[in-house]
Amino acid sequence: MRFPLALTAKIAKHIIKHKLLKTPRFSMVLQLEPLHTCNLTCTGCGRIREYSTSIKDMMSLEDCLGSAIECEAPMVSICGGEPLIYPKIEELVAGLRQQGRVIYICTNGMFMRKKMRDYMAANYGPKMEPKIVKLLEEKLITDKDAEVIRKADEKARAKVVISPTKWMYWNVHVDGLEYTHDLIVEREGVFKECVEAIKMAKVLAYQVATNTTVYKETDAQELEDMFQYLSSLEVDGHTISPGYDYDAAKKDMVSRLGRKPEDFFLTRAMTRQKFAKIQEWGEKFTIFGTPVYQEFLAGKRELTCTAWAIPTRNIKGWKAPCYLMTDGHYAGYQEMLDKVQWDKYGVVDGVARDPRCENCMVHCGYDPSGALGTNYQSGDNWKNFRYNFGAKPKPYYAGASVLAFNGVSIGKGHLAEAKAAINSPRAAMNGAQSVFKRKEEAHDHEAGGGCGSGDTSQRDDLLAKIEAVKKDS
């Protein structure tokens, strides 16, 4: 099967139940944001700007678990911010599992290996030893890591950890191959860490997925190359969605980067061009979602937004009307469903009900529409059944030959021009700083990676050195 039977059956049962009950609106996936703190400042993400005044606030574990019960979503996507920064992430995952939820941990991958080493230490025994040997051979852990795991004390063994299970996926953010991904997350070395975390997770028998956002500058061939490479790593599935110019992201684009949003985000016409091969990719790779949504992305049909099916809960309450647009926060899930005027949003017959919705085709608004049959066409149910219950595409091991490490690993990272300027006064005088086409702002670099506003120290150090070169010239 394309997806584990138990997971697919659980989602199908949930939909059928509410269809029989004629529930007008119900949740399928809860987007749970226990915090908005993050260790990166990804281009195209407005979260840490939109919630800048509450960036260090966190939901309690009780509120997180209560939110899942309140909306009854069978699947919970733990996002943020960076969810692995959340101090109670292990207890949250354990609690959601006790509730019987399917769990996706949406992470930038930077702390994954640490969490997996914790799991290994808590569960060390003879069966773990071959995995340690393999991880050492592949240089995914160090000798010191192995020693710590083998000599774990009682506290480490008693620790609540995130263990492999068919009910949970690591959902790793990957927006392209090395150069592109590091550029978008605004830090070199992140792609490499993501790949190493994915490899380690597969050795330890975790399920791993990736999520990718496509922007105006994204090359469609690179996307296919990325899928081929990730398939060679035996990644279990992929979510892919177009980059949408929602308010918070646009403001961040202008104020922090000094760029025009229209030069970065996709219009509907552009989305259809970028996703022209999405159905072909869906057959070759394990793309999550429905074939109906894929047809929508490819411009072969229209769908109506069902943002209420993927509600967002964060530190301020139930966010509405959707994951990306914010017109208010509500204290309760049912209150949100009842008070939001849902017919004011989305695009119907090519006409945007709200101008902010005009270019939106993102999965959190439209993927559930394909599953719920909101714009049903003859044969849709069979398409969805065949796609989800059909054979899973085989790993494409030839993808290992893709030049995935095409950035900093071969000296061509997005900071290469600035690094060269450090040793070349002429380059500095001639504008090497242009590689950072962004406006200056104050940065608060906290210990341990600058969590909260994102760690831009790599860039800032280089800019300072470039400025020094200019003064000395």
C-alpha positions as CSV (number, residue, x, y, z in Angstrom):
1,M,0.0,0.0,0.0
2,R,1.0,3.6,-0.6
3,F,0.4,4.4,3.0
4,P,0.2,2.2,6.1
5,L,-3.2,0.5,6.2
6,A,-4.0,1.4,9.8
7,L,-3.4,5.1,9.1
8,T,-5.3,5.2,5.9
9,A,-8.2,3.3,7.4
10,K,-8.3,5.6,10.4
11,I,-8.7,8.7,8.3
12,A,-11.2,7.1,6.0
13,K,-13.3,5.9,9.0
14,H,-13.3,9.5,10.4
15,I,-14.5,11.0,7.1
16,I,-17.2,8.3,6.7
17,K,-18.5,8.8,10.2
18,H,-19.0,12.5,9.8
19,K,-20.5,12.1,6.3
20,L,-23.1,9.7,7.8
21,L,-23.7,12.1,10.7
22,K,-24.0,14.9,8.1
23,T,-21.6,17.1,10.1
24,P,-21.3,20.3,8.2
25,R,-17.7,21.0,9.2
26,F,-15.2,18.9,11.0
27,S,-11.4,18.7,11.4
28,M,-9.2,16.2,9.6
29,V,-5.8,17.5,10.7
30,L,-5.0,19.7,13.7
31,Q,-2.1,22.1,13.1
32,L,-0.8,22.4,16.6
33,E,1.7,25.2,17.3
34,P,2.9,24.8,20.9
35,L,5.3,27.7,20.4
36,H,6.5,30.0,17.7
37,T,10.2,30.1,18.8
38,C,12.5,29.0,16.0
39,N,16.2,28.6,15.4
40,L,15.9,29.7,11.7
41,T,14.5,32.7,9.8
42,C,13.3,31.0,6.6
43,T,12.5,33.3,3.7
44,G,8.8,33.0,3.0
45,C,7.8,32.3,6.6
46,G,6.1,35.1,8.5
47,R,5.4,33.2,11.8
48,I,8.2,34.6,13.9
49,R,7.3,38.1,12.8
50,E,3.5,37.8,13.1
51,Y,3.9,36.5,16.7
52,S,7.0,38.5,17.6
53,T,5.4,39.9,20.8
54,S,4.7,36.4,22.1
55,I,7.7,34.6,20.5
56,K,8.8,33.1,23.8
57,D,5.4,32.1,25.1
58,M,4.4,28.4,25.0
59,M,1.2,26.4,25.3
60,S,1.0,24.1,28.3
61,L,1.1,20.4,27.7
62,E,-2.4,20.2,29.0
63,D,-3.7,22.8,26.5
64,C,-1.9,21.0,23.6
65,L,-3.5,17.6,24.5
66,G,-6.8,19.2,25.2
67,S,-6.9,20.9,21.8
68,A,-6.6,17.5,20.1
69,I,-9.5,16.1,22.1
70,E,-11.5,19.3,21.5
71,C,-11.4,19.1,17.7
72,E,-11.3,15.3,17.5
73,A,-8.9,15.4,14.5
74,P,-7.5,11.9,13.9
75,M,-4.2,13.5,12.8
76,V,-2.0,16.1,14.5
77,S,0.7,18.1,12.8
78,I,3.0,19.5,15.5
79,C,4.6,22.6,14.0
80,G,5.5,26.1,15.1
81,G,8.1,27.6,15.3
82,E,10.4,24.6,15.7
83,P,8.5,22.0,17.7
84,L,11.7,20.2,18.9
85,I,12.5,23.3,20.9
86,Y,9.3,22.8,22.9
87,P,10.4,21.5,26.3
88,K,7.6,19.0,26.6
89,I,7.7,17.7,23.0
90,E,8.4,14.1,24.1
91,E,5.4,14.1,26.6
92,L,3.3,15.8,23.9
93,V,4.0,13.0,21.4
94,A,3.4,10.3,24.0
95,G,0.1,11.9,25.0
96,L,-1.1,12.2,21.5
97,R,-0.3,8.6,20.9
98,Q,-2.2,7.6,24.0
99,Q,-5.2,9.4,22.4
100,G,-4.7,7.3,19.3
101,R,-3.7,10.2,17.0
102,V,-1.5,10.0,13.8
103,I,1.4,12.4,14.4
104,Y,3.6,14.5,12.2
105,I,6.4,16.4,13.7
106,C,7.1,19.2,11.3
107,T,10.8,20.1,11.9
108,N,13.7,21.9,10.2
109,G,15.8,18.8,11.2
110,M,18.4,20.6,13.2
111,F,17.6,18.9,16.5
112,M,16.4,15.5,15.2
113,R,19.6,13.6,15.8
114,K,19.8,14.8,19.4
115,K,16.2,13.5,20.0
116,M,17.0,10.2,18.3
117,R,20.2,9.8,20.4
118,D,18.0,10.3,23.5
119,Y,15.8,7.4,22.2
120,M,18.8,5.2,21.7
121,A,20.2,5.9,25.2
122,A,16.8,5.2,26.8
123,N,16.4,1.9,24.9
124,Y,20.0,0.7,24.8
125,G,20.6,-3.1,24.8
126,P,22.0,-5.8,22.6
127,K,19.5,-5.1,19.8
128,M,20.6,-1.5,19.6
129,E,24.3,-2.4,19.1
130,P,24.1,-3.2,15.4
131,K,22.4,0.1,14.8
132,I,25.1,1.9,16.7
133,V,27.8,0.2,14.5
134,K,26.0,1.2,11.3
135,L,25.5,4.8,12.4
136,L,29.2,5.0,13.3
137,E,30.1,3.5,9.9
138,E,28.0,6.2,8.2
139,K,29.3,8.9,10.5
140,L,25.9,9.8,11.6
141,I,27.0,9.6,15.3
142,T,30.4,10.1,16.8
143,D,32.4,7.8,19.0
144,K,31.5,10.1,21.9
145,D,27.8,9.8,21.1
146,A,28.1,6.0,21.0
147,E,29.8,6.0,24.4
148,V,27.1,8.2,25.9
149,I,24.4,5.9,24.5
150,R,26.1,2.7,25.8
151,K,26.8,4.2,29.2
152,A,23.4,5.8,29.7
153,D,22.6,6.4,33.4
154,E,19.2,5.8,35.1
155,K,18.0,9.4,34.3
156,A,18.7,8.9,30.6
157,R,17.0,5.5,30.6
158,A,14.0,6.8,32.4
159,K,13.6,9.8,30.1
160,V,10.4,10.0,28.0
161,V,11.6,9.8,24.4
162,I,10.2,9.9,20.8
163,S,10.3,6.3,19.7
164,P,9.7,4.8,16.2
165,T,6.1,3.9,15.5
166,K,3.9,3.4,12.5
167,W,1.7,6.2,13.9
168,M,4.3,8.9,13.7
169,Y,6.4,10.7,11.0
170,W,9.3,13.0,11.2
171,N,8.2,15.6,8.7
172,V,11.4,17.3,7.6
173,H,11.4,20.7,5.8
174,V,13.3,20.4,2.5
175,D,12.7,23.1,-0.1
176,G,15.2,21.9,-2.7
177,L,18.7,20.6,-3.1
178,E,21.5,22.0,-1.0
179,Y,22.1,25.4,-2.5
180,T,18.4,26.2,-2.8
181,H,17.4,24.9,0.6
182,D,20.2,26.6,2.5
183,L,19.4,29.8,0.7
184,I,15.7,29.7,1.7
185,V,16.4,28.8,5.3
186,E,19.1,31.5,5.3
187,R,21.8,29.3,6.8
188,E,24.4,27.1,5.2
189,G,24.8,23.5,6.4
190,V,21.1,23.0,7.1
191,F,20.4,20.7,4.1
192,K,23.4,18.5,5.1
193,E,22.0,18.2,8.6
194,C,18.5,17.3,7.3
195,V,20.0,14.6,5.1
196,E,22.0,13.1,7.9
197,A,19.0,13.2,10.2
198,I,16.9,11.4,7.6
199,K,19.5,8.8,7.1
200,M,19.8,8.2,10.9
201,A,16.0,8.0,11.2
202,K,15.8,5.3,8.6
203,V,18.5,3.2,10.3
204,L,16.4,3.4,13.5
205,A,13.2,2.4,11.7
206,Y,11.4,5.8,12.0
207,Q,8.9,6.8,9.4
208,V,10.2,10.0,7.6
209,A,8.4,12.4,5.4
210,T,9.4,15.7,3.9
211,N,7.5,18.9,3.2
212,T,8.4,21.3,0.4
213,T,7.2,24.8,-0.5
214,V,7.5,25.9,-4.1
215,Y,8.3,29.5,-4.9
216,K,8.6,31.6,-8.1
217,E,12.4,31.0,-8.3
218,T,12.0,27.2,-7.7
219,D,13.1,25.1,-10.7
220,A,10.7,22.3,-11.6
221,Q,13.5,20.0,-12.7
222,E,15.2,20.5,-9.3
223,L,12.0,19.4,-7.6
224,E,12.1,16.1,-9.5
225,D,15.8,15.7,-8.8
226,M,15.0,16.3,-5.1
227,F,12.3,13.6,-5.1
228,Q,14.6,11.2,-6.8
229,Y,17.4,11.8,-4.3
230,L,15.0,11.5,-1.3
231,S,13.5,8.4,-2.8
232,S,17.0,6.8,-2.8
233,L,17.1,7.5,0.9
234,E,13.8,5.6,1.3
235,V,11.9,8.6,2.5
236,D,8.3,7.4,3.2
237,G,6.4,10.3,1.7
238,H,6.2,14.0,0.7
239,T,4.0,17.0,1.1
240,I,4.4,19.7,-1.5
241,S,2.6,23.0,-1.7
242,P,2.9,26.4,-3.6
243,G,4.3,29.4,-1.8
244,Y,1.5,31.8,-1.1
245,D,1.8,35.6,-0.4
246,Y,-0.1,35.7,2.9
247,D,0.1,39.0,4.9
248,A,2.7,38.1,7.5
249,A,5.0,36.6,4.9
250,K,4.7,39.7,2.6
251,K,5.4,42.1,5.5
252,D,8.5,40.0,6.4
253,M,9.6,40.0,2.8
254,V,9.5,43.8,2.6
255,S,10.7,44.8,6.0
256,R,13.4,42.3,6.7
257,L,14.6,41.3,3.2
258,G,13.8,44.4,1.2
259,R,12.3,42.3,-1.6
260,K,9.1,42.6,-3.5
261,P,6.7,39.7,-2.6
262,E,5.6,39.4,-6.2
263,D,9.2,38.5,-7.1
264,F,9.1,35.5,-4.8
265,F,5.6,34.1,-4.3
266,L,3.4,32.3,-6.9
267,T,0.3,33.5,-8.6
268,R,-2.3,30.9,-9.6
269,A,-1.1,30.8,-13.1
270,M,2.5,30.3,-12.0
271,T,1.5,27.5,-9.6
272,R,-0.1,25.6,-12.4
273,Q,3.1,25.9,-14.5
274,K,5.3,24.8,-11.6
275,F,3.0,21.8,-10.8
276,A,2.4,20.7,-14.4
277,K,4.0,17.4,-13.6
278,I,2.6,16.8,-10.1
279,Q,0.4,13.9,-11.2
280,E,3.4,12.2,-12.8
281,W,5.4,12.8,-9.6
282,G,2.5,11.3,-7.6
283,E,2.8,8.1,-9.6
284,K,6.6,7.9,-9.3
285,F,7.0,9.1,-5.7
286,T,4.9,8.8,-2.5
287,I,3.3,12.2,-2.6
288,F,0.8,12.7,0.3
289,G,-2.7,14.0,-0.4
290,T,-5.3,13.2,-3.0
291,P,-5.1,12.9,-6.8
292,V,-8.0,15.4,-6.9
293,Y,-5.8,18.0,-5.2
294,Q,-3.0,17.2,-7.7
295,E,-5.4,17.9,-10.6
296,F,-6.3,21.2,-9.0
297,L,-2.6,22.2,-8.7
298,A,-2.0,21.2,-12.3
299,G,-4.9,23.5,-13.4
300,K,-7.2,20.7,-14.5
301,R,-10.1,21.5,-12.2
302,E,-11.3,23.9,-9.5
303,L,-11.7,23.3,-5.8
304,T,-13.4,25.2,-3.1
305,C,-11.3,26.0,0.1
306,T,-12.1,23.9,3.2
307,A,-9.7,25.6,5.6
308,W,-11.9,24.6,8.5
309,A,-10.9,20.9,8.0
310,I,-7.3,21.8,9.0
311,P,-7.7,24.1,12.0
312,T,-4.7,25.8,13.7
313,R,-4.3,26.0,17.5
314,N,-1.6,28.1,19.0
315,I,-0.7,30.2,22.1
316,K,-3.4,32.8,21.3
317,G,-6.2,30.3,20.7
318,W,-7.9,28.8,17.6
319,K,-6.5,30.8,14.6
320,A,-9.0,31.8,11.9
321,P,-9.8,31.6,9.1
322,C,-6.8,29.4,8.3
323,Y,-3.2,28.5,8.9
324,L,-1.9,31.4,6.9
325,M,-4.5,34.2,7.3
326,T,-5.3,35.7,10.7
327,D,-8.5,37.6,11.2
328,G,-8.8,36.5,14.8
329,H,-8.2,33.9,17.5
330,Y,-11.0,32.1,19.3
331,A,-11.1,30.5,22.8
332,G,-12.9,27.3,21.6
333,Y,-12.9,25.2,18.5
334,Q,-16.7,25.1,18.1
335,E,-16.8,28.8,18.7
336,M,-14.5,29.3,15.8
337,L,-16.6,27.1,13.5
338,D,-19.8,28.9,14.5
339,K,-18.5,32.5,14.4
340,V,-16.3,32.6,11.3
341,Q,-18.2,33.5,8.1
342,W,-16.6,30.8,6.0
343,D,-18.4,31.9,2.8
344,K,-16.4,35.1,2.8
345,Y,-13.1,33.3,2.0
346,G,-11.6,31.2,-0.8
347,V,-12.0,31.3,-4.6
348,V,-15.2,30.2,-6.3
349,D,-15.5,29.8,-10.1
350,G,-12.2,31.7,-10.5
351,V,-13.4,34.7,-8.4
352,A,-11.8,35.4,-5.0
353,R,-14.3,36.1,-2.3
354,D,-11.5,37.8,-0.3
355,P,-8.6,39.4,-2.3
356,R,-6.1,37.8,0.0
357,C,-7.3,34.4,-1.2
358,E,-6.7,35.1,-4.9
359,N,-3.4,33.3,-5.3
360,C,-3.8,30.7,-2.6
361,M,-3.7,27.0,-3.7
362,V,-2.0,25.6,-0.6
363,H,-2.6,22.2,0.8
364,C,-4.0,23.3,4.1
365,G,-7.0,24.9,2.3
366,Y,-7.5,22.7,-0.7
367,D,-6.1,19.2,0.0
368,P,-9.0,18.3,2.3
369,S,-11.4,19.4,-0.4
370,G,-10.2,16.6,-2.6
371,A,-10.8,14.1,0.2
372,L,-14.2,15.5,1.2
373,G,-15.7,15.7,-2.2
374,T,-16.7,19.4,-2.0
375,N,-16.4,19.7,-5.8
376,Y,-17.2,16.1,-6.6
377,Q,-16.8,14.8,-10.1
378,S,-17.7,11.4,-11.3
379,G,-14.8,9.0,-10.6
380,D,-13.2,11.1,-7.8
381,N,-13.9,8.5,-5.1
382,W,-12.3,5.7,-7.1
383,K,-9.3,8.0,-7.9
384,N,-8.7,8.6,-4.2
385,F,-9.2,5.0,-3.3
386,R,-6.9,3.7,-5.9
387,Y,-4.2,6.2,-5.0
388,N,-4.2,5.7,-1.3
389,F,-4.8,2.0,-1.2
390,G,-2.7,1.2,-4.2
391,A,0.9,0.0,-4.3
392,K,3.5,2.3,-2.8
393,P,6.1,3.5,-5.4
394,K,9.4,1.6,-5.0
395,P,12.5,3.5,-3.9
396,Y,14.4,5.1,-6.8
397,Y,17.9,4.1,-5.9
398,A,19.3,5.7,-9.0
399,G,18.5,9.0,-7.3
400,A,21.7,8.6,-5.3
401,S,23.5,9.9,-8.3
402,V,21.7,13.3,-8.2
403,L,24.1,16.1,-7.4
404,A,22.2,16.9,-4.2
405,F,25.1,18.7,-2.4
406,N,25.5,21.5,-5.0
407,G,26.0,24.3,-2.5
408,V,28.3,24.9,0.4
409,S,29.6,21.3,0.2
410,I,31.4,22.1,-3.1
411,G,32.2,25.8,-2.2
412,K,29.2,27.3,-4.0
413,G,27.0,28.2,-1.1
414,H,24.9,31.3,-1.1
415,L,27.5,33.0,1.2
416,A,30.4,32.2,-1.1
417,E,30.5,35.7,-2.6
418,A,30.6,37.3,0.8
419,K,33.3,34.9,2.0
420,A,35.4,35.7,-1.0
421,A,35.1,39.4,-0.2
422,I,36.7,38.9,3.2
423,N,40.0,38.2,1.4
424,S,39.4,40.5,-1.5
425,P,39.1,44.2,-0.8
426,R,38.2,44.9,-4.4
427,A,35.3,42.5,-4.3
428,A,34.1,44.1,-1.1
429,M,34.3,47.6,-2.7
430,N,32.4,46.3,-5.7
431,G,29.4,45.2,-3.7
432,A,29.8,41.6,-2.5
433,Q,27.4,42.5,0.2
434,S,24.7,42.4,-2.5
435,V,24.4,38.7,-1.9
436,F,22.5,39.6,1.2
437,K,19.8,41.7,-0.5
438,R,18.0,42.5,2.8
439,K,17.5,45.4,5.1
440,E,19.3,45.6,8.4
441,E,17.5,45.1,11.7
442,A,18.5,44.4,15.3
443,H,19.2,40.8,16.2
444,D,19.1,39.2,19.6
445,H,21.4,36.2,19.5
446,E,20.7,34.0,22.5
447,A,22.9,31.2,23.7
448,G,22.3,27.9,21.9
449,G,21.5,29.1,18.4
450,G,19.6,32.3,18.7
451,C,16.2,30.7,19.3
452,G,13.4,33.2,19.2
453,S,14.4,35.5,16.4
454,G,16.4,33.0,14.4
455,D,20.2,32.7,14.3
456,T,21.6,35.1,11.6
457,S,25.0,35.2,13.2
458,Q,26.7,33.4,10.2
459,R,25.6,36.2,7.9
460,D,26.2,39.0,10.4
461,D,29.8,38.0,11.1
462,L,30.5,38.0,7.4
463,L,28.9,41.4,6.9
464,A,31.0,42.8,9.7
465,K,34.2,41.4,8.2
466,I,33.3,42.9,4.8
467,E,32.7,46.3,6.3
468,A,36.1,46.1,8.0
469,V,37.7,45.3,4.6
470,K,36.0,48.3,3.1
471,K,37.3,50.6,5.9
472,D,40.9,49.3,5.5
473,S,40.8,49.8,1.7
